[in-house]
Amino acid sequence: MNHRERFAGRRWMVGLAAWSAAALLAGCASAVAGSAQAVPGAPTITESGPTDSSGGPETGEQSTQTETSATETSATETSAAETSATETSATETSATSETSDTSGTDTPTDTTSTESSSTPEESGSGTSAAPEFDLYPTAARPLAEHPAGPESAAILEGHRLAQYVVAAPSIVPLYSHSASLSTLPMKGPSAISLVLPDPTPKVAERGGMYAGFSAARSQPDGEGALLIAAFVYPDAAAAAKAAGDLSASTKGDKDVALMVPGQPKAVGWTGPATKTQFAHAFVAVGPVVAYAWTEDVPAKKAGLPTVIGKALTAEVAALKGYQPTPKAKLQDLRTDVDGLYARTLPQKPDNRSVVDGVWAAKGALHYQTSYTDSAKLFAETGVDVVSMGRDTLYRAKDAAGADKIRDAFIAETGKSYSKMTPYDPGTTAGAAKCLQDSLSATYYCMATIDRVAMEYSSDSPEDMKKSLDAQVALLTG
């Protein structure tokens, strides 16, 4: 499976059904965001990565600059979540059985986590061969205490930042379909190439940008899209200068200055794309540059400034609660402090990506198929942490909450994909409930282990059974 294009198992499963099991493509439940064109100043919000800045139509082929290429992510199996407003220590909550009073999606939590690379040149372990990868471990794996390197550390900070980036559906409910490759933590300024074309990444690098997160969603009909992002700089002065520099770097020949309602200090442009009209703007918020981009059919261009104004106003407010980790201290961020990620099925080395690891619930919502439904479910069940590896774990406030998550996701999947029917996975582990479309070799299960709900998709019933058994052993051993 192509783990880089999905978060939840449901979305990977949909990819199998839509493009066939042989393709093993993911993220189909998250439609490509509109018809975003890589024109100057307009991000390409796609499942497949960015195009060049020629202004031509999006090709659907994955960019060679993609942030989630295997060569870039082997050292960055990272994870993070932010400190709770009540300063509840992550070490006070067990990954398996302790009851917690941590909040749902409204209060950030601190479970900062990362896994260092297993490759010798990245871990400093010499030249000895790496041990054979265990697809079905039954004991928690040891994780490095701190990020493996600067890129891993920057991604870790991006995980923290995610919960302070506003989701598009909260601005315009119609923007509900996720664009997964434009929703990601950034390893550094080069990763901006996934949302803005050259020369903007170089401009960001010169200005000192060192971390970031972007999230994008589109309309169901594909006509419009909204991306909201935040880029972290060393200080407020650097961010203030960067907002203007970034804006200047994106101006196209036909663009005109954008007046952003409610944000007089925002700088940006509006102009025509191939089949749409776009608008985007940057504004400094302390040491962070907030960014919003939207597009729609030309007939609706008059409303684009209002969308940008609402998005930036919400993002400015959200960032007031974010305290960036200074660049010099990024590698002091601790790893997997509560042990949940160490007890998540590990991702295969060649499938690791920047989204692997532990997330605060609010940050993880960016990757859910339905942001609105999952936000409500997380709040009702008290989800505080979501851990992603080869499967996805949702930690609720209690066992009843985990059961509710299991049942809700099974119901959602069964309703959305009529070819999926219940099946017996051949194990009683985790009180699993499962669906299958055997014709397309698609298998999907939700299970629970005390307060943790497990989500997994597979192309093999044998793999499903072994994975369920292994995950239960990891959380109960």
C-alpha positions as CSV (number, residue, x, y, z in Angstrom):
1,M,0.0,0.0,0.0
2,N,1.0,3.6,-0.6
3,H,0.8,4.7,3.0
4,R,2.0,8.3,2.1
5,E,-1.4,9.1,0.6
6,R,-3.6,8.1,3.5
7,F,-4.1,8.6,7.2
8,A,-7.0,6.4,8.3
9,G,-7.4,2.9,7.0
10,R,-10.8,3.8,5.6
11,R,-9.2,6.1,3.1
12,W,-6.6,3.5,2.0
13,M,-9.4,1.0,1.5
14,V,-11.3,3.4,-0.7
15,G,-8.3,3.8,-2.8
16,L,-8.2,0.0,-3.4
17,A,-11.8,0.0,-4.4
18,A,-11.6,2.9,-6.7
19,W,-8.4,2.1,-8.5
20,S,-8.2,-1.7,-8.0
21,A,-6.3,-3.8,-5.6
22,A,-3.3,-4.1,-7.8
23,A,-2.7,-0.4,-7.8
24,L,-2.7,-0.2,-4.0
25,L,-3.3,3.5,-4.2
26,A,-4.7,5.4,-1.2
27,G,-6.6,8.5,-0.3
28,C,-9.6,8.1,-2.6
29,A,-12.0,9.1,0.0
30,S,-10.3,12.4,-0.1
31,A,-11.0,13.8,-3.6
32,V,-8.4,15.8,-5.4
33,A,-9.1,19.4,-4.5
34,G,-10.8,21.0,-7.3
35,S,-8.9,21.7,-10.5
36,A,-6.1,23.6,-8.7
37,Q,-3.5,24.9,-11.2
38,A,0.1,25.6,-10.5
39,V,0.0,29.2,-11.8
40,P,2.1,31.8,-10.1
41,G,0.7,32.4,-6.7
42,A,-1.7,29.4,-6.7
43,P,-0.9,26.3,-4.8
44,T,-1.5,22.9,-6.3
45,I,-3.8,21.1,-3.9
46,T,-3.7,17.5,-5.1
47,E,-3.4,14.0,-4.0
48,S,-0.5,13.6,-6.4
49,G,1.9,16.4,-5.6
50,P,2.6,19.7,-7.3
51,T,3.1,20.6,-10.9
52,D,5.6,23.1,-12.1
53,S,4.9,26.8,-12.2
54,S,4.1,27.0,-15.9
55,G,0.5,27.6,-15.3
56,G,-0.5,24.5,-17.3
57,P,-3.1,22.0,-16.1
58,E,-2.4,19.6,-13.3
59,T,-1.2,16.4,-14.8
60,G,-2.0,14.0,-11.9
61,E,1.5,12.6,-11.9
62,Q,3.4,12.7,-8.6
63,S,6.1,15.4,-8.4
64,T,9.7,14.4,-8.1
65,Q,9.9,17.0,-5.3
66,T,7.2,15.3,-3.2
67,E,7.8,15.7,0.5
68,T,6.9,12.1,1.1
69,S,9.3,10.4,-1.1
70,A,11.0,7.3,0.4
71,T,14.4,8.9,0.2
72,E,13.3,11.9,2.2
73,T,11.3,10.1,4.9
74,S,13.4,7.1,5.9
75,A,14.8,9.3,8.7
76,T,11.6,11.0,9.6
77,E,9.2,8.6,11.1
78,T,8.2,11.4,13.5
79,S,5.3,12.3,15.7
80,A,4.2,15.1,18.0
81,A,1.3,16.8,19.8
82,E,1.1,19.9,21.8
83,T,1.1,20.6,25.6
84,S,-2.4,20.7,27.1
85,A,-3.8,24.0,28.2
86,T,-4.2,22.3,31.6
87,E,-0.6,21.0,31.4
88,T,-1.6,17.4,31.8
89,S,1.6,15.4,31.6
90,A,1.6,12.8,28.9
91,T,3.4,10.5,31.3
92,E,0.3,10.5,33.5
93,T,-1.7,8.6,30.9
94,S,-1.2,5.0,29.9
95,A,-1.3,3.9,26.3
96,T,-3.3,0.8,27.3
97,S,-5.5,1.0,30.4
98,E,-5.4,4.1,32.6
99,T,-8.5,6.2,32.7
100,S,-7.8,9.8,31.7
101,D,-9.5,13.2,32.1
102,T,-7.8,14.6,29.1
103,S,-10.0,16.6,26.8
104,G,-11.1,15.9,23.3
105,T,-10.5,18.1,20.3
106,D,-10.8,21.5,22.0
107,T,-7.7,21.3,24.3
108,P,-4.2,20.5,22.9
109,T,-2.3,17.7,24.6
110,D,1.3,17.0,24.9
111,T,2.5,13.6,23.6
112,T,5.4,14.7,21.5
113,S,6.9,11.7,19.8
114,T,9.3,10.7,17.1
115,E,11.2,7.6,15.9
116,S,14.7,7.9,14.7
117,S,15.9,6.3,11.5
118,S,17.1,2.7,11.6
119,T,19.6,3.4,8.9
120,P,23.3,3.6,10.1
121,E,24.1,6.9,8.4
122,E,21.1,8.6,10.1
123,S,21.2,7.0,13.5
124,G,25.0,7.0,14.0
125,S,25.0,3.3,14.7
126,G,27.8,2.4,12.3
127,T,27.7,0.3,9.2
128,S,26.2,-2.9,10.6
129,A,23.2,-4.3,8.7
130,A,19.8,-3.4,10.1
131,P,17.8,-6.2,11.7
132,E,15.1,-7.9,9.6
133,F,11.9,-6.0,9.8
134,D,9.2,-7.6,12.0
135,L,5.8,-7.0,10.4
136,Y,3.9,-8.5,13.4
137,P,5.8,-7.5,16.6
138,T,4.2,-8.4,20.0
139,A,6.4,-6.2,22.2
140,A,6.9,-2.4,22.1
141,R,9.9,-1.4,20.0
142,P,12.6,0.9,21.4
143,L,12.5,4.4,20.1
144,A,15.2,7.1,20.3
145,E,14.6,9.7,22.9
146,H,15.0,12.6,20.5
147,P,14.6,13.2,16.8
148,A,17.2,11.7,14.5
149,G,18.2,14.9,12.8
150,P,17.1,18.4,11.9
151,E,14.5,17.4,9.3
152,S,13.0,14.8,11.7
153,A,12.9,17.6,14.3
154,A,11.2,20.0,12.0
155,I,8.5,17.5,11.1
156,L,8.0,16.8,14.8
157,E,7.3,20.5,15.2
158,G,4.9,20.4,12.3
159,H,2.9,17.7,14.1
160,R,2.7,20.1,17.1
161,L,1.6,23.0,14.9
162,A,-1.1,21.0,13.1
163,Q,-3.6,21.5,15.9
164,Y,-3.3,25.2,15.5
165,V,-4.0,25.2,11.8
166,V,-7.7,25.8,11.1
167,A,-9.5,23.2,9.0
168,A,-11.2,24.4,5.8
169,P,-14.7,22.9,6.8
170,S,-14.8,25.2,9.8
171,I,-14.6,28.2,7.4
172,V,-16.7,26.9,4.5
173,P,-18.5,23.6,5.3
174,L,-18.7,22.7,1.7
175,Y,-14.9,22.3,1.6
176,S,-15.0,18.8,2.9
177,H,-12.9,16.5,0.7
178,S,-9.3,16.2,1.9
179,A,-6.2,16.7,-0.4
180,S,-3.8,14.5,1.4
181,L,-0.5,15.5,-0.2
182,S,-1.1,19.1,0.5
183,T,-1.9,18.3,4.2
184,L,1.4,17.6,5.9
185,P,4.0,18.7,8.3
186,M,7.0,20.3,6.6
187,K,10.6,19.2,7.0
188,G,11.8,22.7,6.1
189,P,11.3,25.4,3.5
190,S,11.8,23.0,0.5
191,A,8.5,21.3,1.4
192,I,6.6,24.5,0.6
193,S,7.0,23.4,-3.0
194,L,4.0,21.1,-2.4
195,V,1.8,24.1,-2.0
196,L,3.6,27.0,-3.7
197,P,5.8,26.9,-6.8
198,D,9.3,28.3,-7.3
199,P,10.8,30.6,-6.3
200,T,8.8,30.7,-3.1
201,P,10.6,27.8,-1.3
202,K,13.9,29.5,-1.8
203,V,12.5,32.8,-0.5
204,A,11.2,31.0,2.6
205,E,14.6,29.4,3.1
206,R,16.4,32.8,2.9
207,G,14.0,34.2,5.4
208,G,14.7,31.5,8.0
209,M,11.5,29.4,7.8
210,Y,12.2,26.2,9.6
211,A,8.9,24.4,10.2
212,G,5.3,24.4,9.0
213,F,2.0,22.7,8.4
214,S,-0.6,23.0,5.7
215,A,-4.1,21.5,5.4
216,A,-6.3,21.5,2.3
217,R,-9.8,20.4,1.4
218,S,-12.0,20.8,-1.7
219,Q,-15.6,20.9,-2.6
220,P,-17.3,17.6,-3.4
221,D,-17.9,18.8,-7.0
222,G,-14.2,19.6,-7.4
223,E,-14.9,23.2,-8.4
224,G,-13.3,25.0,-5.4
225,A,-10.7,24.4,-2.7
226,L,-9.3,26.0,0.4
227,L,-5.8,25.6,1.9
228,I,-4.7,27.1,5.2
229,A,-1.1,26.9,6.4
230,A,1.4,28.2,8.9
231,F,5.1,28.7,8.5
232,V,7.4,29.1,11.5
233,Y,10.2,31.7,11.6
234,P,12.9,32.5,14.2
235,D,11.1,35.6,15.5
236,A,8.4,38.1,14.9
237,A,10.6,40.5,12.8
238,A,11.6,37.6,10.5
239,A,8.0,36.6,10.1
240,A,6.8,40.2,9.4
241,K,9.4,40.5,6.6
242,A,8.7,37.0,5.3
243,A,5.0,37.7,4.8
244,G,5.9,40.5,2.3
245,D,8.7,38.6,0.6
246,L,6.6,35.4,0.2
247,S,3.7,37.4,-1.3
248,A,6.0,39.2,-3.7
249,S,7.5,35.9,-4.8
250,T,4.1,34.5,-5.9
251,K,2.9,37.4,-8.0
252,G,1.9,36.4,-11.6
253,D,1.7,38.7,-14.6
254,K,-2.1,38.9,-14.4
255,D,-2.5,39.1,-10.7
256,V,-3.8,42.1,-8.8
257,A,-3.4,43.0,-5.2
258,L,-5.9,41.5,-2.8
259,M,-7.7,43.5,-0.1
260,V,-8.4,41.0,2.7
261,P,-11.5,41.8,4.8
262,G,-10.7,42.0,8.5
263,Q,-7.0,41.6,7.9
264,P,-5.5,45.0,6.8
265,K,-1.9,43.8,7.2
266,A,-2.4,40.7,5.0
267,V,-0.6,40.8,1.6
268,G,-1.6,38.8,-1.4
269,W,-3.0,38.5,-4.8
270,T,-6.0,37.4,-6.9
271,G,-5.9,36.3,-10.5
272,P,-7.0,33.8,-13.1
273,A,-6.0,30.2,-13.2
274,T,-6.6,27.9,-16.2
275,K,-10.3,27.3,-15.4
276,T,-10.7,29.0,-12.1
277,Q,-10.1,32.2,-10.2
278,F,-7.8,32.1,-7.2
279,A,-7.0,34.4,-4.2
280,H,-4.3,34.0,-1.5
281,A,-2.6,36.1,1.2
282,F,0.0,36.0,3.9
283,V,0.0,37.7,7.3
284,A,2.5,37.6,10.2
285,V,1.3,36.4,13.6
286,G,4.2,36.8,16.0
287,P,7.0,34.4,14.7
288,V,4.6,32.6,12.4
289,V,3.3,33.5,8.9
290,A,-0.3,32.4,8.4
291,Y,-1.3,31.7,4.8
292,A,-4.6,31.0,3.1
293,W,-5.4,30.2,-0.5
294,T,-8.7,29.5,-2.3
295,E,-10.0,29.0,-5.7
296,D,-13.4,28.7,-7.4
297,V,-15.1,29.0,-10.7
298,P,-14.8,32.5,-12.2
299,A,-18.5,33.2,-11.6
300,K,-17.9,33.1,-7.8
301,K,-14.7,35.1,-7.8
302,A,-16.3,38.0,-6.0
303,G,-16.6,35.9,-2.8
304,L,-13.0,34.8,-2.7
305,P,-11.7,37.7,-0.6
306,T,-14.3,37.0,2.0
307,V,-13.2,33.4,2.2
308,I,-9.5,34.4,2.6
309,G,-10.5,37.0,5.2
310,K,-12.5,34.4,7.3
311,A,-9.7,31.9,7.0
312,L,-6.9,34.2,8.0
313,T,-8.9,35.7,10.9
314,A,-9.6,32.3,12.3
315,E,-6.0,31.2,11.8
316,V,-4.6,34.4,13.5
317,A,-6.8,33.6,16.5
318,A,-5.8,29.9,16.5
319,L,-2.1,30.8,16.4
320,K,-2.4,32.9,19.6
321,G,-2.2,29.6,21.5
322,Y,0.9,28.3,19.7
323,Q,4.3,28.7,21.2
324,P,6.9,27.6,18.6
325,T,9.8,25.5,19.7
326,P,13.0,27.6,19.0
327,K,14.9,26.1,16.1
328,A,18.0,25.5,18.3
329,K,15.9,23.4,20.6
330,L,13.9,21.3,18.1
331,Q,16.0,18.3,18.7
332,D,15.3,18.5,22.4
333,L,11.7,17.5,21.7
334,R,11.1,14.2,23.4
335,T,9.9,11.0,21.7
336,D,6.7,9.0,22.3
337,V,6.6,10.1,26.0
338,D,3.6,7.9,26.8
339,G,4.6,4.8,24.8
340,L,1.6,4.6,22.4
341,Y,3.6,5.0,19.2
342,A,6.1,2.3,20.4
343,R,3.1,0.0,20.7
344,T,1.6,0.8,17.3
345,L,2.2,-1.6,14.4
346,P,5.4,-0.2,12.8
347,Q,5.2,1.1,9.3
348,K,7.3,-0.7,6.7
349,P,10.6,1.2,6.1
350,D,9.8,1.9,2.5
351,N,6.3,3.2,3.4
352,R,7.2,5.6,6.2
353,S,6.1,9.1,5.8
354,V,6.0,12.5,7.5
355,V,2.5,11.7,8.9
356,D,3.6,8.6,10.8
357,G,3.7,9.1,14.6
358,V,1.6,10.5,17.4
359,W,-0.8,13.4,16.9
360,A,-2.9,15.4,19.3
361,A,-6.6,14.7,18.4
362,K,-7.2,18.1,16.9
363,G,-4.2,17.8,14.6
364,A,-5.2,14.3,13.5
365,L,-8.6,15.6,12.4
366,H,-6.9,17.1,9.3
367,Y,-6.5,13.6,8.0
368,Q,-9.9,12.2,8.7
369,T,-12.2,11.5,5.8
370,S,-15.0,13.6,7.4
371,Y,-13.5,16.4,9.5
372,T,-16.9,17.4,11.0
373,D,-18.1,14.0,11.9
374,S,-14.8,12.9,13.4
375,A,-14.5,16.1,15.4
376,K,-17.8,15.5,17.0
377,L,-16.9,11.8,17.6
378,F,-13.6,12.7,19.1
379,A,-15.2,15.2,21.4
380,E,-17.9,12.8,22.5
381,T,-15.4,9.9,23.2
382,G,-12.6,12.1,24.7
383,V,-10.0,11.2,22.1
384,D,-6.7,12.9,23.2
385,V,-4.1,11.1,21.1
386,V,-4.0,9.4,17.6
387,S,-1.1,7.2,16.7
388,M,-0.3,6.3,13.1
389,G,2.0,3.5,11.9
390,R,0.9,0.5,9.8
391,D,-2.4,0.9,11.5
392,T,-4.1,3.8,13.3
393,L,-4.8,3.9,17.0
394,Y,-7.4,6.3,18.6
395,R,-7.1,6.7,22.4
396,A,-10.4,7.6,24.0
397,K,-11.2,8.6,27.6
398,D,-12.5,5.1,28.4
399,A,-13.3,1.7,26.9
400,A,-16.9,2.8,26.1
401,G,-15.5,5.6,24.0
402,A,-13.2,3.2,22.1
403,D,-16.2,1.0,21.4
404,K,-18.1,4.0,20.0
405,I,-15.3,4.9,17.7
406,R,-15.1,1.3,16.4
407,D,-18.8,1.2,15.7
408,A,-19.0,4.6,14.2
409,F,-16.2,4.0,11.7
410,I,-17.6,0.6,10.7
411,A,-21.0,2.2,10.1
412,E,-19.4,5.0,8.1
413,T,-17.5,2.6,5.9
414,G,-20.4,0.2,5.4
415,K,-22.7,3.1,4.4
416,S,-20.3,4.7,2.0
417,Y,-19.2,1.5,0.2
418,S,-22.1,-0.8,-0.5
419,K,-19.8,-3.6,-1.8
420,M,-18.3,-4.0,1.7
421,T,-20.0,-6.8,3.7
422,P,-19.3,-8.1,7.2
423,Y,-16.8,-10.9,7.6
424,D,-15.2,-12.9,10.4
425,P,-11.4,-12.2,10.6
426,G,-10.8,-15.5,12.3
427,T,-9.7,-14.0,15.6
428,T,-11.5,-12.8,18.7
429,A,-8.7,-10.4,19.4
430,G,-9.9,-6.9,20.2
431,A,-13.6,-7.6,19.7
432,A,-13.0,-6.8,16.1
433,K,-15.7,-5.8,13.6
434,C,-14.7,-6.2,10.0
435,L,-15.9,-5.6,6.4
436,Q,-14.6,-7.0,3.2
437,D,-14.9,-6.7,-0.6
438,S,-13.2,-9.9,-1.4
439,L,-13.5,-9.4,-5.2
440,S,-11.2,-6.4,-5.0
441,A,-9.2,-7.9,-2.1
442,T,-10.1,-5.1,0.3
443,Y,-10.4,-5.9,4.0
444,Y,-11.2,-3.4,6.8
445,C,-11.3,-3.9,10.5
446,M,-11.9,-1.9,13.7
447,A,-11.0,-3.4,17.0
448,T,-10.7,-2.2,20.6
449,I,-8.3,-2.8,23.4
450,D,-9.5,-1.1,26.6
451,R,-9.6,2.6,25.8
452,V,-7.8,2.3,22.4
453,A,-9.6,1.8,19.1
454,M,-7.5,0.2,16.3
455,E,-8.2,0.8,12.6
456,Y,-6.5,-1.2,9.8
457,S,-7.0,-2.0,6.2
458,S,-5.4,-4.8,4.2
459,D,-5.4,-6.6,0.9
460,S,-5.1,-10.0,2.6
461,P,-7.3,-11.7,5.2
462,E,-4.2,-13.5,6.5
463,D,-2.4,-10.2,7.1
464,M,-5.5,-8.8,8.7
465,K,-5.7,-11.6,11.2
466,K,-2.0,-11.5,12.1
467,S,-2.1,-7.7,12.4
468,L,-5.1,-7.7,14.7
469,D,-3.4,-10.4,16.9
470,A,-0.1,-8.5,17.0
471,Q,-1.7,-5.1,17.8
472,V,-3.7,-6.6,20.7
473,A,-0.5,-8.2,22.0
474,L,1.4,-4.9,21.7
475,L,-1.2,-3.1,23.8
476,T,-1.8,-5.8,26.4
477,G,1.7,-7.3,26.8
